[in-house]
């Protein structure tokens, strides 16, 4: 269920339940009779994922360590899946239940999330250790995406400003290539384990706040400030656009961990992308601006690799990539 969800968000129209561009679902190994198989719809893919999650909630082991799958991780994933489906009322209910269960806790200071790998906020994680070849290969790609080596953009630096989390997110570069400019080194630690934070408790709070904002139920600002208080951060005041405030918190709280900022940007829309990513905005002015803007949503997911298209005659390419 977890991997199918990740595949759907990368290669399927995860944000359109009525889309035909979901994933190929196989519950049994392929045979010569069904080696070619068409994509399921997005709704069918989510149904498959949720079915697997419900099984895990009933049958997975209890939580012992964030290194392992557990009932608790399955419950957290259910919140996330409902949230990405746009079922905000159901996701809000699931988030409230998860928080009410009291199995996890926010930790202070914020830096402790990334320095104490047994802290109470972690739900599901993967380590990155060069001495263990299996573990090394399994997490290498994800670890690379957690460590920026080319430096933050000007717009990101403006967003960070003097936020107290700045010293955790940004560190000085090292060596002749990456120093002395600052780089995104959020998951870099002294042990060199380069952990991948697949899910942590803060994400539940962030999804809860956005669900409250989108449904009009609850108090999203109070939820954001409860999260910040749990990290020992000052409260947010003077909010005029709660969704914009939530969007900025997604970037500051969970950015550069597991793709949260990318999906948060697309939930806000193309105009937010053009405002946030100045390089994309500059390209829009160099071409036909309206056509460029109209085609940008196709880029929110990857094209299906040509190797898959060639191997499966029933596979359909994602729209905008033919």
Steps between C-alpha positions, in 0.01 A plus 500: 500500500780743591697440182188509283414836655846635422479366144160659453622840618799483265350340189121534530246780517476457874295818545220401258286216631313473170819468292578184307872555561550293812739211556508142377361286781616143536400289799656185355819443298451556125451203269523465123126576488522839671859613448358806323273697726334840479511766766229511764321824572627731774196415715565125456864555593405684818248226584782245472728712720235552768416129502865422567518766772194359678662157493817646653304681772345167597801271455827696513708487821475768763751785485846421636726722289457742210731269303214252457147504360230491768130544567574859598682570173203354310260730687720799414515395136120478493481866600742588221324298232159652582662843500655451155168369371349836593269337754576771752216430744594132525869583525426751777309239696784249458758762603304590813475131589874451449586801717245393762660155525806669653752252361737770374610839637660816364854567620689816584717653386429449131859385445439198725284346225816459292761430767324242720399213275287340772289811568125480553410679177625238255239268350675331208858561388788343311865534586780542249816314596794442269621201700185298435485447124137388491382793707732730308359410161140498620511857622766660285266682262271627774797616702636702210168679471518591868833680470522805274851561368440791266375759744159654573329737261464867572123463542552222756744711699247781505235261632727364772605847611589483868277201578644309800514180291749659259806358676356148466402532135812678374864423565824626354633311201815294519795446268613677186175432312225564754663749737473760623140569390212370709331177397191304594635244744198427716553127529878512526621377838825417678437124469472523123178297497317752280155392622196524275199629691216314334249615762522695821243641739527859373354387168180390675464849648568665164238286324253570782553876466454496122191280528353744751572792267349327197188370678432791735501258792720563802765768550793458257705780655465344845618168352803666341586672827459175696757346264735795539458501878593131505831596339552797730431749219307827539135521395393642164287814523344750262400242236302636204519195268494176697566273200804705403624481859451123500684474169799686639500276808507189281826631352657612827389208717523206259684624194785292354389186682269306273359724228243683712575842352446376144152364567406797720589732213276313258210501746531880497502505119706608201510864608667394825761304305578803286527719807719255693725377221643803323694288251172348377341845491786633286459215252131586473584850378739365238233288332127542440403583862143371484593178321794443735279552804231268361754221449669529841255266681617215277843540661376430853553128433764305310441354153477122481850373400531393139626159615165440669307621196700266273459201733126536556285561193204592720686773690380855432735796532412781737324797337726770361787258433410337169 
